[in-house]
Amino acid sequence: MDTTQRRRPLDELARLGEAMFDRQVRPALRPEDDGKFVAIDAVTADYEIDEDDYAAVARLRSRKPAADIWLMQAGFPTTCRIGAVR
């Protein structure tokens, strides 16, 4: 099985990742984490925090190769928006 292939639909991954962020990650964040990226495994709620998004994802992927990863940014409602704004 290709461990980089997402196993959940994007909307389900977003729902799970954001719920885990709110329940488990946000309460553990410190003021110095504001603006850092948080890579969350949507299955286990394991996560990594780093100023660099790639580094956070890479560290989580090294511990959890089959993780379904959702990326958030501490202190921001979304990490990025894709598509046209109307």
C-alpha positions in Angstrom: 0.0 0.0 0.0 1.2 3.5 -0.9 1.6 5.2 2.5 1.4 8.7 1.0 -2.1 8.0 -0.5 -5.0 9.5 1.5 -7.5 6.9 2.7 -10.3 9.3 3.7 -12.2 11.8 1.6 -10.8 15.3 2.0 -14.0 16.6 3.8 -13.8 13.8 6.3 -10.1 14.3 6.9 -10.7 18.0 7.4 -13.5 17.3 9.9 -11.4 14.8 11.9 -8.2 16.9 11.8 -10.0 20.1 12.9 -11.8 18.2 15.7 -8.6 16.7 17.0 -6.9 20.1 16.8 -9.6 21.7 18.9 -9.9 18.9 21.4 -6.3 17.8 21.9 -3.8 20.2 20.3 -5.2 23.7 21.0 -5.3 23.2 24.8 -1.6 22.1 24.8 -0.4 25.1 22.7 1.8 27.7 24.3 1.9 31.4 23.3 5.3 30.8 21.5 3.5 28.2 19.3 1.4 30.9 17.6 1.9 30.8 13.9 3.6 27.4 13.9 2.4 24.6 11.8 0.7 21.6 13.4 0.6 18.3 11.4 -2.0 16.0 12.9 -2.6 12.3 12.3 -6.4 12.2 11.8 -6.6 8.6 13.1 -4.4 8.6 16.3 -4.3 12.4 17.0 -0.5 12.3 17.2 1.0 15.6 16.1 4.1 17.5 15.4 4.6 21.3 15.7 7.2 23.3 13.8 7.8 26.7 12.3 8.2 24.9 8.9 5.2 23.0 7.6 7.4 20.5 5.7 9.4 19.7 8.9 6.3 19.1 10.9 4.8 16.8 8.3 8.1 15.0 7.8 8.6 14.3 11.5 5.1 13.0 11.9 5.5 10.9 8.7 8.7 9.4 10.1 6.9 8.2 13.3 3.6 7.3 11.6 4.3 6.4 7.9 0.6 5.5 7.2 -0.8 8.7 8.9 -3.7 10.6 7.3 -2.2 14.0 7.9 -4.2 17.3 8.3 -2.1 20.5 8.5 -3.2 23.4 10.6 -1.5 26.6 11.7 -1.7 27.6 15.3 -3.6 30.9 15.8 -5.1 30.9 12.2 -8.5 29.6 11.1 -7.0 27.8 8.0 -3.5 27.2 6.8 -4.3 28.1 3.2 -7.2 28.6 0.9 -7.3 27.0 -2.6 -9.6 28.3 -5.3 -11.1 31.6 -6.4 -12.5 34.0 -3.9 -15.9 35.5 -4.9 
